[in-house]
């Protein structure tokens, strides 16, 4: 059995440097068109989340199906959790050990369209995603408007649900690729330590992340974490991830705050996912030339702490975040610039 560091190295050998992939959400309403974009635009294709098609495909609702006490208001486009002892009891009975819980087509039309599109095909890698346990439990509220994270039992049930859906997802993707990558999407990490989340203890955050990371690994997939803001990156490294994805466009300086931790992570084979093409309004003013210049500025900044050769060997390229809030035209500009940037900087 290889050590954690050796596992990273083996994974890195399978993921080609400068490979491109996406974060998850697309603005399309048609799942097939979204899948076409994901398959044609990236080296590592991924199944698309379609939040504009249905609120159930937003990052919280998409993975909430099956949670005991979940209530859904289709007219208002909202979900919340109510006390339901009977449902909790049934959940514990069904979600034991290595249980798998499917994501239904009503909550992930993009996933099912993706599986249809790739039938009979084989890829080096495909990518999926799951909402992280912190973002999920701190965003989902009870009927009183309180995050379910602060209910110890519901916090644990949320983790169990996310684990079960992750196992199922990895199993659904495995037949089509030599390797499966699962990004744990944790945008709320950038807010930990703020007044709003001051009571979220670091050790508990680490436990939740570590358990989901271990579930991804146990299922035979490569775990990555996506955070599109500032984060305590050593926490994620300690949790055992193999890919750290950061917003290199807006927050390219944040990794340099932790030079020893990032260098050690990469020396063990860990990969940095550079979210270098913006998915904000800034995309309107960017060109290949401006993004190429920015990439080298960010590279030069990091190479003051980490050998440039190491940075260029353990790298993938992505948009800074999902494109679900953009127009289709803007999303395709993001994807086109990313592909062109890869050709320019990987020479």
C-alpha positions as CSV (number, residue, x, y, z in Angstrom):
1,X,0.0,0.0,0.0
2,X,1.6,3.3,-1.0
3,X,1.9,6.2,1.4
4,X,-0.1,9.4,1.0
5,X,2.8,11.0,-0.8
6,X,3.4,8.0,-3.1
7,X,-0.3,8.0,-3.9
8,X,0.0,11.7,-5.0
9,X,2.9,10.8,-7.2
10,X,1.0,7.9,-8.9
11,X,-2.0,10.2,-9.5
12,X,0.2,12.9,-10.9
13,X,1.7,10.5,-13.5
14,X,-1.8,10.0,-14.8
15,X,-2.8,13.7,-15.0
16,X,-0.9,15.4,-17.8
17,X,0.6,18.8,-16.9
18,X,-1.4,21.7,-18.3
19,X,-4.5,19.6,-18.7
20,X,-7.7,21.7,-18.7
21,X,-10.9,21.1,-17.0
22,X,-13.9,23.0,-15.6
23,X,-15.3,23.7,-12.2
24,X,-18.9,22.4,-12.7
25,X,-21.7,24.9,-13.4
26,X,-22.7,26.0,-16.9
27,X,-25.4,28.5,-18.0
28,X,-27.1,26.2,-20.5
29,X,-30.7,25.1,-20.2
30,X,-30.2,22.1,-22.5
31,X,-28.2,19.3,-20.8
32,X,-27.0,17.9,-24.2
33,X,-25.7,21.3,-25.3
34,X,-23.9,21.7,-21.9
35,X,-22.4,18.3,-22.3
36,X,-21.2,19.1,-25.8
37,X,-19.4,22.2,-24.4
38,X,-17.8,20.2,-21.5
39,X,-16.7,17.4,-23.8
40,X,-15.3,19.6,-26.7
41,X,-13.7,22.3,-24.7
42,X,-11.6,20.5,-22.1
43,X,-8.9,17.8,-21.9
44,X,-10.7,16.4,-18.8
45,X,-14.4,16.5,-19.4
46,X,-16.8,16.9,-16.5
47,X,-20.6,16.6,-16.0
48,X,-22.3,20.0,-16.0
49,X,-24.4,21.4,-13.2
50,X,-27.2,23.5,-14.6
51,X,-28.5,26.0,-12.0
52,X,-30.2,28.2,-14.6
53,X,-32.3,25.2,-15.7
54,X,-33.6,24.4,-12.2
55,X,-32.9,25.5,-8.7
56,X,-32.6,21.8,-7.8
57,X,-29.3,21.9,-9.8
58,X,-27.8,24.6,-7.5
59,X,-24.9,23.3,-5.5
60,X,-26.8,23.0,-2.2
61,X,-30.1,21.6,-3.5
62,X,-28.4,19.2,-5.9
63,X,-26.9,17.1,-3.1
64,X,-29.7,17.5,-0.5
65,X,-32.1,15.0,-2.0
66,X,-32.6,12.2,0.5
67,X,-31.8,14.2,3.6
68,X,-34.3,13.3,6.3
69,X,-36.7,16.2,7.0
70,X,-35.9,17.9,3.7
71,X,-38.7,20.2,2.5
72,X,-38.8,21.6,-1.1
73,X,-40.8,24.6,-2.3
74,X,-40.8,24.4,-6.1
75,X,-42.7,27.7,-6.5
76,X,-40.3,29.7,-4.4
77,X,-37.2,27.6,-5.4
78,X,-36.2,27.0,-1.8
79,X,-35.3,24.1,0.5
80,X,-35.0,23.7,4.2
81,X,-34.9,21.0,6.9
82,X,-37.5,20.2,9.5
83,X,-37.5,17.9,12.5
84,X,-38.6,14.4,11.4
85,X,-37.5,11.7,13.9
86,X,-39.1,8.9,11.8
87,X,-37.2,10.0,8.6
88,X,-33.9,10.3,10.6
89,X,-34.4,6.7,11.9
90,X,-35.0,5.3,8.4
91,X,-31.9,7.2,7.1
92,X,-29.6,5.7,9.7
93,X,-31.0,2.2,8.8
94,X,-30.3,2.7,5.1
95,X,-27.1,4.8,5.1
96,X,-24.7,2.4,6.8
97,X,-21.2,1.2,6.0
98,X,-20.3,1.9,2.4
99,X,-23.9,2.8,1.3
100,X,-24.5,4.5,-2.0
101,X,-27.2,7.0,-2.6
102,X,-28.0,8.0,-6.2
103,X,-28.4,11.6,-7.4
104,X,-31.6,11.5,-9.4
105,X,-32.1,13.0,-12.9
106,X,-34.5,15.6,-11.5
107,X,-31.5,17.0,-9.5
108,X,-28.7,16.4,-12.0
109,X,-30.0,16.3,-15.6
110,X,-26.4,17.3,-16.7
111,X,-25.0,14.2,-15.1
112,X,-27.4,11.8,-16.8
113,X,-27.0,13.6,-20.1
114,X,-23.2,13.3,-19.7
115,X,-23.4,9.5,-19.0
116,X,-25.5,9.1,-22.1
117,X,-23.1,11.1,-24.3
118,X,-20.0,9.2,-23.2
119,X,-21.5,5.7,-23.6
120,X,-19.0,3.6,-25.5
121,X,-16.2,6.1,-25.0
122,X,-13.1,6.0,-22.8
123,X,-11.1,8.9,-21.4
124,X,-7.8,9.2,-19.6
125,X,-9.7,11.2,-16.9
126,X,-13.2,12.4,-16.2
127,X,-14.2,14.8,-13.5
128,X,-17.1,15.0,-11.1
129,X,-17.9,17.2,-8.1
130,X,-19.6,17.2,-4.8
131,X,-20.5,20.1,-2.5
132,X,-18.2,20.2,0.5
133,X,-19.6,19.3,3.9
134,X,-18.9,22.8,5.3
135,X,-20.4,24.8,2.5
136,X,-23.4,22.3,2.4
137,X,-24.2,22.3,6.2
138,X,-23.5,26.0,6.7
139,X,-25.7,27.0,3.7
140,X,-28.6,24.6,4.3
141,X,-31.0,26.0,7.0
142,X,-33.6,24.6,9.3
143,X,-37.1,26.0,9.4
144,X,-35.9,28.7,11.8
145,X,-33.3,29.9,9.4
146,X,-30.3,28.4,11.4
147,X,-27.6,26.6,9.5
148,X,-27.9,22.8,10.1
149,X,-24.2,22.7,10.8
150,X,-25.0,23.9,14.3
151,X,-27.2,20.8,14.9
152,X,-24.6,18.1,15.7
153,X,-26.8,15.3,14.5
154,X,-27.8,17.0,11.3
155,X,-24.2,17.9,10.6
156,X,-23.3,14.3,10.8
157,X,-26.2,13.2,8.7
158,X,-25.2,15.7,6.0
159,X,-21.7,14.2,5.9
160,X,-23.1,10.7,5.7
161,X,-25.3,11.8,2.8
162,X,-22.5,13.5,0.9
163,X,-20.3,10.4,1.3
164,X,-23.0,8.1,0.0
165,X,-23.7,10.3,-3.0
166,X,-19.9,10.5,-3.7
167,X,-19.5,6.8,-3.7
168,X,-22.4,6.4,-6.1
169,X,-21.1,9.2,-8.4
170,X,-17.6,7.7,-8.6
171,X,-19.1,4.3,-9.4
172,X,-21.2,5.9,-12.2
173,X,-18.1,7.6,-13.8
174,X,-15.5,4.8,-13.4
175,X,-16.5,2.7,-16.4
176,X,-15.6,5.6,-18.8
177,X,-12.1,6.6,-17.7
178,X,-8.8,5.4,-16.5
179,X,-9.2,7.8,-13.6
180,X,-11.9,9.8,-11.9
181,X,-11.3,13.2,-10.3
182,X,-13.8,14.5,-7.7
183,X,-13.6,18.2,-6.7
184,X,-15.0,19.0,-3.3
185,X,-16.5,22.4,-3.8
186,X,-15.9,24.5,-0.7
187,X,-16.4,28.2,-1.4
188,X,-17.3,28.9,2.2
189,X,-13.8,28.1,3.3
190,X,-12.8,31.6,2.4
191,X,-15.2,32.9,5.1
192,X,-14.1,30.6,7.9
193,X,-12.7,32.7,10.8
194,X,-15.0,35.6,10.0
195,X,-17.5,36.9,12.5
196,X,-20.3,34.9,10.8
197,X,-18.5,31.6,11.3
198,X,-16.4,32.3,14.3
199,X,-17.8,29.3,16.1
200,X,-16.8,26.8,13.4
201,X,-13.8,25.1,15.0
202,X,-10.8,24.3,12.8
203,X,-10.5,20.7,14.1
204,X,-14.2,20.0,13.2
205,X,-13.7,21.5,9.8
206,X,-10.7,19.3,9.3
207,X,-12.5,16.2,10.3
208,X,-15.4,16.8,8.0
209,X,-13.1,17.5,5.0
210,X,-10.8,14.6,5.8
211,X,-13.7,12.1,6.0
212,X,-15.0,13.1,2.6
213,X,-11.5,13.2,1.1
214,X,-11.0,9.6,2.4
215,X,-14.3,8.5,0.9
216,X,-13.2,9.8,-2.5
217,X,-9.9,7.9,-2.2
218,X,-11.6,4.7,-0.9
219,X,-13.9,4.8,-3.9
220,X,-10.8,4.8,-6.2
221,X,-10.9,8.5,-7.3
222,X,-8.6,11.5,-7.0
223,X,-9.8,14.1,-4.5
224,X,-9.4,17.8,-5.2
225,X,-10.8,20.8,-3.3
226,X,-12.0,24.0,-5.1
227,X,-12.2,27.3,-3.2
228,X,-12.6,30.5,-5.2
229,X,-11.4,32.8,-2.5
230,X,-8.8,33.0,0.2
231,X,-8.4,29.9,2.3
232,X,-6.2,28.3,4.9
233,X,-4.6,26.0,2.3
234,X,-2.6,24.0,4.9
235,X,-6.0,22.8,6.3
236,X,-6.8,21.3,2.9
237,X,-3.4,19.7,2.6
238,X,-3.8,18.2,6.1
239,X,-7.1,16.8,5.0
240,X,-5.3,14.8,2.4
241,X,-6.4,16.3,-1.0
242,X,-4.3,15.6,-4.1
243,X,-5.4,18.7,-6.0
244,X,-5.6,22.2,-4.6
245,X,-7.7,24.4,-6.9
246,X,-7.4,28.2,-6.4
247,X,-8.6,31.3,-8.1
248,X,-5.3,32.3,-9.7
249,X,-6.9,35.3,-11.3
250,X,-8.1,37.2,-8.2
251,X,-6.2,35.5,-5.4
252,X,-3.0,34.3,-7.0
253,X,-1.0,35.7,-4.0
254,X,-2.7,33.6,-1.3
255,X,-0.6,30.5,-1.8
256,X,2.5,32.4,-1.1
257,X,1.3,33.0,2.4
258,X,2.0,29.3,3.1
259,X,5.2,28.6,1.1
260,X,6.5,25.7,3.1
261,X,3.2,23.8,3.1
262,X,2.5,24.4,-0.6
263,X,6.1,23.3,-1.5
264,X,5.9,20.2,0.6
265,X,2.5,19.4,-0.9
266,X,3.9,19.7,-4.5
267,X,7.1,17.8,-3.7
268,X,4.9,14.9,-2.6
269,X,3.2,15.0,-6.0
270,X,0.3,17.3,-5.2
271,X,-1.2,19.3,-8.1
272,X,-2.2,22.9,-8.2
273,X,-5.3,23.8,-10.2
274,X,-4.9,27.3,-11.6
275,X,-8.2,29.0,-12.0
276,X,-6.6,31.6,-14.3
277,X,-9.5,32.6,-16.6
278,X,-12.0,34.8,-14.8
279,X,-15.7,33.9,-14.6
280,X,-16.8,37.3,-13.3
281,X,-17.6,40.4,-15.3
282,X,-13.8,40.8,-15.8
283,X,-14.0,38.2,-18.6
284,X,-15.3,41.0,-20.9
285,X,-12.0,42.8,-20.9
286,X,-9.6,39.9,-21.1
287,X,-7.7,38.6,-24.1
288,X,-5.2,35.8,-24.7
289,X,-2.4,38.3,-24.4
290,X,-3.6,39.8,-21.1
291,X,-4.1,36.3,-19.5
292,X,-0.8,35.1,-20.8
293,X,0.9,38.0,-19.1
294,X,-1.0,37.4,-15.9
295,X,-0.1,33.7,-15.9
296,X,3.6,34.5,-16.0
297,X,3.2,37.2,-13.4
298,X,1.6,34.7,-11.1
299,X,4.2,32.1,-11.9
300,X,7.0,34.5,-11.2
301,X,5.4,35.4,-7.9
302,X,5.1,31.8,-6.7
303,X,8.5,30.7,-8.0
304,X,10.0,33.0,-5.3
305,X,8.8,30.3,-2.9
306,X,8.5,27.1,-5.0
307,X,10.8,26.0,-7.8
308,X,9.4,26.9,-11.2
309,X,10.1,23.4,-12.6
310,X,7.9,22.0,-9.8
311,X,5.1,24.4,-10.5
312,X,5.1,23.6,-14.2
313,X,5.2,19.9,-13.7
314,X,2.3,19.7,-11.2
315,X,-0.3,22.0,-12.9
316,X,-3.7,21.9,-14.4
317,X,-5.6,24.9,-15.9
318,X,-9.2,25.8,-15.3
319,X,-11.6,28.8,-15.2
320,X,-11.5,30.6,-11.8
321,X,-15.0,29.2,-10.9
322,X,-18.1,27.8,-12.5
323,X,-19.8,29.7,-15.4
324,X,-23.3,29.1,-14.3
325,X,-24.0,32.8,-13.6
326,X,-22.7,33.9,-17.0
327,X,-24.3,33.9,-20.5
328,X,-23.6,31.0,-22.8
329,X,-21.6,33.4,-25.0
330,X,-19.4,34.5,-22.0
331,X,-19.0,30.9,-20.9
332,X,-17.7,29.8,-24.4
333,X,-15.3,32.8,-24.3
334,X,-14.0,31.5,-21.0
335,X,-13.5,28.0,-22.4
336,X,-11.9,29.3,-25.7
337,X,-9.5,31.5,-23.8
338,X,-8.5,28.6,-21.5
339,X,-7.7,26.4,-24.5
340,X,-5.7,29.1,-26.2
341,X,-3.8,29.9,-23.0
342,X,-2.8,26.3,-22.6
343,X,-1.3,26.2,-26.0
344,X,0.6,29.5,-25.3
345,X,2.1,28.6,-21.9
346,X,2.7,24.9,-22.3
347,X,5.1,25.3,-25.2
